[in-house]
Amino acid sequence: MFRRMFALFAVLGLAILPAAAQVQRHFPADALRGALLIENAPEVTLNGVPARLAPGARIRGQNNMLAMSGTLAGQRLLVHYTLDANGHLRDIWILTPEEAARRPWPATPQEAANWVFDSGAQTWTRR
């Protein structure tokens, strides 16, 4: 009996995994797109310009789980990111191929100020 129950729960658990993998992440309206290179955390390069991770910065991988900056050292990553009040990188999401294909997405605060964001569809429209 116990083996049958265990097998049933195992099968149900495996059936749920593909559905969970397809959940769309929702990015905030102030998230910008950029190319990130983590060199020696907290020092990074964002769009070819030296930048810094904020204290307590959160990096989320393509699976939306937290990733440690040390494990990403030397990798060039396409990301969405937000900045804190000091201009340091606060939240970083490493993009999946599907998220990266979603265009246009602003790369600068000036672009974001001139475009319109649809938070439900997670799309930007140029004015």
N, C-alpha and C positions, 0 to 999 in steps of 0.2 A: 504494500500500500504506500509506504513512504517513498519507495523508488518511483512509483507511478506519479505521485504528487510532485516529486523533484523534477522528473522528466517533463511534466506538464509546465511547470514554472520556467524551466530552462527554455523550452520551445517558445513560450510566450515572451520571455525576455529577449530572445533573438529576433522575434518578429517585430518588437518595438524599436530595436536599434536603427534600422533604416529610416523610420519615421522621425526619430529624434535627430538624426544627422541632417535632415532637410529643414530644420527650423531656421527661419530667416532672422539674422541679427538686426537689431534696430540701432542705428547710430544717431547720436544727437545732432542737432542742426549746426552746432559749432565744430563738428568734426571735419577736418581737412584731410586731403589725400597727399601722401608724400612718399619719397624713397628714403628708407631708413637703413643706416649702417651702424651697428653697435660695435664700437671699437673696444673701449675699456670703460665699462659702465662706472659712473654715470655719464661719461663723455660719449657722445654719439655724433653722427653726421646725418643731418636731415636735408634732403635735396641739395647735397653737396656743400652745405654750410655747417660749421660746428654748432652743436646744440648740447643740451644737458637734460638728463632725466630728472624730474622733480622727486623730492623725497617721497617715498611711498608710491611711486609711479606703478601703474598696472599695465602689464603687457599680456594681451590675450591672443592665443594662437588661433589657427584656422578652426580648431575644434571648440573655441570659445573658453578654453581652460587657461588658467594663468600659466605664463611661461617665464622662466627666470632669464634675466638678461645675459647671464654668463653662458647659458646654453645656446644663445643666438649670436655670440661674438663672431665677427667676420662675415656674417651673412648679409646680403643686400635684400631688403624686404619691402614690398609694396604694402603700405599701411594707411589706415585712417588714424588720426590722432587729435587730441585736444590739448590745449595749453592751460597752465595755471596762471595766476595773477602776475607771476614773475617772468612769464614767457617760457617756462620749462615744460617739457613733455609730461603730461599727467596721465592720460589714458591712451593706450595704443592697441589697435586691433590689427593683427596680421590678416590680410585679405585672402579669401578663397578665390579661385579663378572666376567663379560666378560673380562675386562682389567686385572684383577688379574690372570685369566687363561692363559694369554699370557705369555709364557715362552720360553726360558730363558729371564730374564731381570737382568742386573747387579745391584748388591747391593753395590759395592765399585768402586771408580775411577780406581783402578787397573784392575778390570774385564772389565770395559767400554773401557779402553785403549787397551785391548787385544781382544776385540770382534768387530764385524762389525755391524753397525746400518743401517737398511733400513728405511729411514724416511717415504717413501710412504706407506709401508706395516706396519710400526710401529713394526718391529721385530728385534731381535738381533740374530746373528749367532756367535757361538764360532769358532775361527780360528783353 
